[in-house]
Amino acid sequence: MIRSTLWSYLKNIIWGHSNPQVAPTTETVVIQTPVNEATNIEAAYLRTSEISQARQPLNLASATKFYDDNLLDCCLTQWKFGDWQSLIKITKDQLEHHPEREKLAILVAAGHLQVGAIAVGKDFTKTALEWGCSQRLASQILIAGVHNSLGRAALLAQETDRAIGHFKESITVGVPKSEVTLFVQARAAEQIRQTNAQTSGQTADIT
């Protein structure tokens, strides 16, 4: 009953309204990441980047035969890190013939929603459902996105502990079997970087 209510609530948000904007602040938030954990995270991220950079453009003429076998793992890692910019570079043409295209589409949708591209996010969400994505998975990823947005709002309010709690909940809800401890610090660090870049850009525009 709760999951059904959440799904109805999310559908109302995704198809009916845009995400509320949070007032920016120019203050910087700093979070300490354990050295060993940071080293492991950096190594994992570098491996993911190498996979992404090594990926060859999809040959559309023979797309029914060829697709990137590593694409889902790569996208999952990017989602856990909160690397939305990498996710939104993926097109429907790259996904169309992938055997798990519905999972990929909902991850890409999450990326677009997090950067404020609401219309594109709605479109990818609709495509994911049309391709067979279950309402359960879609609701997990979308609810996870809500937690990430709440985490970013907490960062702007200088409430670091509450922000980390939301980032942890985001990963736990979106990918329940993942190693949360490893990725939550990476997610938090990336969201801090993105938030600081956004507020810096807005301050530059004002001045």
N, C-alpha and C positions, 0 to 999 in steps of 0.2 A: 504494500500500500504506500509506504514511504517512498520507495524507488519510483512508483508510478507518479506520485505527486511531484517529485523532483524532476522527472522527465517532462511532465506537463509544464512545470515552471520554466524549465530551460527552453522548451520549444517556444513559449511565450516571449522569452528574452531574445532568442536567436532569430525568430521570424517576425517578432513584433516591435522590438525596441532595440536601440543601440545601447552599448555599455555606458554607464555614467562616467564622466570625466572626473579625475581627482585633481584638486588644486595642487600645482607644482610648488616645490620649494627649492631653494638654491643650496641648502646645507648638504654636506656629504656624510654618508653613513659608512662606517668602517666595520668590517667583520673579520675576526681572526679565524684562520683555517689551520688545523694541525699540519705540521710539516710533512709527515709521512702520507697523510691523507691527501694533501694538496699535490704531492708528487704523483701519487697513483691516479688522481683525477686528471692531472695535466697529461700524463702518459696516455690515458684512455681517450682524452679529447684529441690529442695529436693523431692517434691511430684512426679515429673517426674522420678527422680532417683529411688524412691521407687517402682514405677510402673514397671520400667525397670528391677530392681533386682528381683521383685516378679514374673516376667514372667517365666512360666514353659517352658522347651524345647518342641518344636513342636513334637507331636506324628505322625511321617510320615506314620505309618501304618493306621491311621484313619484321615489323613489330610483333607479328603473331608468333615468331620463333625466338626472338631475342628480347631479354629484359635483364635488369640488374639484379642478380641473386642476392646481393648484399644490401639492397635498398631499404628493406624493412628494418634490419638491424641498425643500419646507419641512422634512419629517421627516428627510431626509438631512442637511440642514444642522444640525438640532437634534442628530442622532446624532453628527455630527463634533464639535460643540461639547461633547458630553456633557451636553446639557440633558435629563436623564431625566424631570424633572418635567413638561415640556411633552409629551413622548412618551406618558407614561402617562395623559394626559387624553383620548387618542383612544380611541373605542369601536369595537366591531366593527360597529355599525350605520353608522358613518361610512365604514367600509372595504368593506362587503359588496358594493357595486356598482361599486367602483373597478376599472378594467381592470388595475391592478397591485397589487391588494389583497394578494397573497401577500408581496410585498416590504415593503409597509407593515406587515403583521402581524408579520414577523420583527423589524423595527426597534422596534415597540412592545413585543414580547416582550423585547428586549434592555433596554429602559428599565425594565420591571418587575423583571427579574432584578437590575439594578444597584441598585435601591432596596430590594431584599430581599423583594419580593413574589413569592416563588418559585412558588407555586401559580398565580398569574395569568400569570406568565411561561411556565410550562409549557403552560398552556391556549392562549396566543397562539402559541406555537411549534407546538403540535399543529395549530391552525387554519391557520397559514401553510403547513404541509406538506400539509394536506388541500386547500388552495386551489391547490396546484401549485408551491409554493416548492421549488426544487431543493435536494438535500442539500448541494451545493457551497456555495450561497449561505448556507444555514442554518448550515453549519459555519463559514464565514467570519465571520459576525456573532457566533456564539457563542464562537468562539476569540478574536475581538476583545474580547469581554466579559471573558474570562479575563485577557487582558493589562491591561485597564482596572482590574480588581480587584487585580491584582498591583501596578499603578501606585499605587493608593490605599494598599495595604499599605506600599509603599515610602515614601510620604509620611508615614504614621504613624510609620515608623521613622526619619524625618528623612533619608532617602536620596533627595534631590531628583533627582540625575542619573539614578539607576536608574529612578525614577518616570517621568521624561520619556521615557526609552528605551522603557518599556512603553506609554506613551500613543502614542508614535510608531508602535510596532509594531501597536497596536490599530487605528489609522486605516489603516495600510498593508495590514493583513490584511483588514479589513472592506470598505474601498473602495479597491482597489489603484490606481485611476487618479486619485485625488483629489490636490489640492495639499497634501501632508503638512506642509511647512514652515509654511504659513499657519495650518493648523488645530491643530498640535500644541501651540503655546503657548496657544491659546484653550482647548483641552481641558484642559491642565495647570492653567491658572488657574481654570477652572470646577470641576475636581475638588478643588483646594485649598480653594476657597470652600465646597464641599459638605462636605468632610472637617472643616474648622474649625467649620462650623455644627453638624455632628453631634456632635463632641467637646464643643463648648460646651454643647449641650443635655444631653448625658449628665452633664457636670460639674454643671450646674444641678440636675438630678434628684437627684444624690448629696447636694448641699448642702441 
